[in-house]
Amino acid sequence: MPDEKINVDAPGCFYCLNVKPFVRKAWSEATKDHFRNARVEFLKGMRSVLDDRINNLARHEVRGTHVTVE
């Protein structure tokens, strides 16, 4: 069932009636691939930012000194 396309075009919707058909006709497979790759690269960049932030927060910085009390 995941391979089935569901028609979600709403009657009278400007986007469904005008924009979607234009995009389907105007964009080639190469264009679709380019935008897909750009989306993947953007997400990789976000992952890198999050990984760096997690690493910075996970560092345990020792504050002060340990003193033995007699």
Backbone as CSV, one residue per row, in Angstrom:
resi,resn,N_x,N_y,N_z,CA_x,CA_y,CA_z,C_x,C_y,C_z
1,MET,0.795,-1.196,0.000,0.000,0.000,0.000,0.846,1.273,0.000
2,PRO,2.102,1.317,0.494,2.888,2.542,0.469,3.171,3.039,-0.943
3,ASP,3.133,2.157,-1.952,3.409,2.581,-3.313,2.219,3.271,-3.963
4,GLU,1.049,3.155,-3.369,-0.142,3.779,-3.930,-0.117,5.274,-3.673
5,LYS,-0.462,6.037,-4.713,-0.570,7.485,-4.539,-2.012,7.819,-4.209
6,ILE,-2.188,8.643,-3.225,-3.521,9.057,-2.815,-3.752,10.460,-3.360
7,ASN,-4.867,10.668,-4.035,-5.191,11.974,-4.576,-5.716,12.845,-3.443
8,VAL,-4.951,13.861,-3.083,-5.346,14.737,-1.989,-5.669,16.139,-2.495
9,ASP,-5.861,16.274,-3.816,-6.204,17.578,-4.371,-7.608,17.971,-3.945
10,ALA,-7.715,19.157,-3.406,-9.007,19.655,-2.948,-9.686,20.423,-4.075
11,PRO,-10.961,20.189,-4.294,-11.666,20.931,-5.347,-11.696,22.424,-5.035
12,GLY,-11.342,23.234,-6.027,-11.366,24.685,-5.843,-10.124,25.256,-5.193
13,CYS,-9.175,24.420,-4.840,-7.953,24.889,-4.175,-6.997,25.470,-5.220
14,PHE,-6.570,26.709,-5.042,-5.657,27.355,-5.985,-4.364,26.574,-6.122
15,TYR,-3.803,26.168,-5.008,-2.541,25.419,-5.032,-2.714,24.108,-5.797
16,CYS,-3.754,23.354,-5.474,-3.972,22.048,-6.103,-4.270,22.166,-7.590
17,LEU,-4.985,23.210,-7.978,-5.391,23.362,-9.369,-4.342,24.050,-10.236
18,ASN,-3.465,24.880,-9.655,-2.538,25.674,-10.445,-1.068,25.387,-10.164
19,VAL,-0.703,25.424,-8.911,0.708,25.308,-8.557,1.216,23.881,-8.747
20,LYS,0.516,22.902,-8.198,0.978,21.510,-8.303,1.129,21.044,-9.750
21,PRO,0.153,21.290,-10.629,0.342,20.868,-12.018,1.511,21.582,-12.702
22,PHE,1.710,22.864,-12.385,2.833,23.603,-12.967,4.158,22.999,-12.528
23,VAL,4.283,22.720,-11.247,5.523,22.146,-10.722,5.773,20.771,-11.335
24,ARG,4.735,19.974,-11.449,4.893,18.636,-12.045,5.399,18.714,-13.481
25,LYS,4.937,19.689,-14.236,5.345,19.829,-15.634,6.688,20.539,-15.773
26,ALA,6.968,21.507,-14.927,8.154,22.355,-15.084,9.426,21.701,-14.539
27,TRP,9.325,20.881,-13.526,10.509,20.321,-12.895,10.868,18.993,-13.528
28,SER,12.104,18.902,-13.954,12.604,17.644,-14.506,13.053,16.730,-13.369
29,GLU,13.399,15.503,-13.720,13.923,14.568,-12.716,15.220,15.102,-12.120
30,ALA,16.051,15.747,-12.947,17.312,16.312,-12.448,17.049,17.396,-11.406
31,THR,16.019,18.207,-11.653,15.670,19.260,-10.693,15.185,18.654,-9.389
32,LYS,14.344,17.639,-9.483,13.849,16.965,-8.279,15.004,16.355,-7.492
33,ASP,15.947,15.717,-8.223,17.111,15.127,-7.556,17.952,16.193,-6.860
34,HIS,18.124,17.342,-7.523,18.914,18.428,-6.936,18.293,18.902,-5.624
35,PHE,16.990,19.147,-5.623,16.335,19.631,-4.404,16.305,18.558,-3.320
36,ARG,16.198,17.310,-3.701,16.256,16.236,-2.715,17.637,16.196,-2.073
37,ASN,18.679,16.281,-2.897,20.045,16.276,-2.367,20.305,17.494,-1.492
38,ALA,19.766,18.643,-1.885,19.931,19.852,-1.077,19.258,19.679,0.282
39,ARG,18.086,19.055,0.292,17.369,18.811,1.552,18.179,17.880,2.451
40,VAL,18.771,16.844,1.857,19.591,15.903,2.626,20.812,16.626,3.206
41,GLU,21.475,17.454,2.397,22.655,18.185,2.877,22.285,19.159,3.988
42,PHE,21.136,19.809,3.876,20.679,20.710,4.933,20.496,19.947,6.241
43,LEU,19.862,18.777,6.157,19.642,17.974,7.362,20.955,17.480,7.952
44,LYS,21.930,17.143,7.103,23.253,16.751,7.597,23.915,17.906,8.329
45,GLY,23.747,19.117,7.808,24.282,20.296,8.488,23.641,20.506,9.844
46,MET,22.327,20.324,9.915,21.625,20.457,11.196,22.105,19.391,12.173
47,ARG,22.322,18.165,11.667,22.821,17.098,12.532,24.197,17.465,13.078
48,SER,25.042,18.061,12.250,26.373,18.458,12.682,26.307,19.524,13.782
49,VAL,25.429,20.492,13.601,25.254,21.537,14.622,24.794,20.915,15.934
50,LEU,23.820,20.014,15.860,23.305,19.371,17.074,24.367,18.501,17.731
51,ASP,25.132,17.750,16.934,26.191,16.914,17.501,27.232,17.762,18.232
52,ASP,27.627,18.896,17.636,28.585,19.786,18.292,28.036,20.337,19.594
53,ARG,26.780,20.717,19.577,26.159,21.267,20.786,26.064,20.204,21.882
54,ILE,25.690,18.982,21.496,25.619,17.884,22.460,26.988,17.613,23.060
55,ASN,28.022,17.598,22.224,29.381,17.365,22.722,29.811,18.460,23.691
56,ASN,29.463,19.705,23.395,29.821,20.806,24.298,29.100,20.680,25.640
57,LEU,27.838,20.281,25.598,27.079,20.144,26.842,27.498,18.912,27.634
58,ALA,27.973,17.891,26.947,28.319,16.638,27.607,29.684,16.696,28.298
59,ARG,30.506,17.652,27.913,31.812,17.767,28.563,31.637,18.072,30.041
60,HIS,32.331,17.311,30.840,32.253,17.525,32.282,33.460,18.360,32.700
61,GLU,33.191,19.615,33.007,34.272,20.500,33.428,34.371,20.461,34.951
62,VAL,35.559,20.225,35.432,35.782,20.192,36.867,35.961,21.622,37.351
63,ARG,35.172,21.977,38.332,35.272,23.323,38.903,35.868,23.215,40.291
64,GLY,36.814,24.048,40.589,37.439,24.066,41.906,38.442,22.945,42.054
65,THR,38.889,22.731,43.278,39.873,21.678,43.553,39.341,20.783,44.649
66,HIS,39.857,19.563,44.665,39.462,18.603,45.686,40.371,18.779,46.896
67,VAL,39.780,18.941,48.046,40.554,19.139,49.281,40.207,18.018,50.248
68,THR,41.216,17.343,50.774,40.998,16.295,51.755,40.903,16.928,53.118
69,VAL,39.846,16.608,53.850,39.653,17.166,55.191,40.092,16.121,56.203
70,GLU,40.912,16.569,57.154,41.410,15.644,58.198,40.535,15.662,59.392
